[in-house]
Amino acid sequence: MNHPFIAEEIRANGQGFLPGLAIDCVIFGFHQNQLKILLLEYRNTGLFALPGGFVREDEDVNDAARRALVERTGLQDIYLEQFYLFGDQSRHNPAPLRAIMTAKGIEPADSHWLLRRFVTVGYYALVDFTKAVPKADALADSCDWYDLTHLPVLMLDHKTIVQKALETLRVNLDQRQMGLRHLATPLLPETFTMGELQNLYETILGQKLRRTSFQRKMLSLGILERLDKKYSGGAHKAPYLYRFAENAIGSQN
């Protein structure tokens, strides 16, 4: 397999990378009241997958995930959380990777390291949809946003990984009140209305919330700073703008 421009990850022996260990990232963005994730598409195969990568021998696992995120989004300082290890034997299926490589003009031997069994570390990331610049990896043809409620069929166990990431995000959003600013900041503009914050909550949780109860709860946390009203129509109906207070103490209740 002599391809001078091929990425180091695709080389047959996998030299320089930890064998059997991969990373898969569920990268969430929020746009027009829709929760979206980045997916890679492999044309001429009908296959879609989560962005991911491999861990170099001289690299921490978390650093490998951050590197993969920078490569796929062009963004630094991304909110990133490791949420699960996927290691079932049933997830090993070399057929999709073989089809992807063949479509790229690469004919891998049965012993190629990418066709072996991998345990993958699942991460979810929260990014600013408006600032991310999706970029495909060496094997994919495109990297684009997809509405979480209308995803294409994903290869291997990537649908399970997405579902587990969403479950974890929902739990964290509900329970980590002190960390709400870190969870919501990447998904919202710098200033937002209470309605926009509620829309984000409802989209992630997949359920409607009572407006008055939600507003009361958010204000009780002590993490929001109220600004001027957002004038776009009648002055008496203009909602207040908020932003997350930098030094908020917040409530644990």
Buried (B, 14 or more C-beta within 10 A) or exposed (E): EEEEEBEEBBBBEBEEBBEBBBBBBBBBBBEEEBBBBBBBBBEEBEBBBBBBBBBBEEBEBBEBBBBBBBBBBEBEEBBBBBBBEBBEEEBBEBEBBBBBBEBBEBEBEEEBBBBBEBEBBBBBBBBBBEEBEBBBBEBBBEBEBBEBEEBEEBBBBBBBBBEBBBEBBBEBBEEEBBBBBBBBBBBBEEBBBBEBBBBBBBBBBEEEBEEEEBBEBBBEBEBBBEEEBBEEEEEEEBBEBBBBBEEBEBEEE
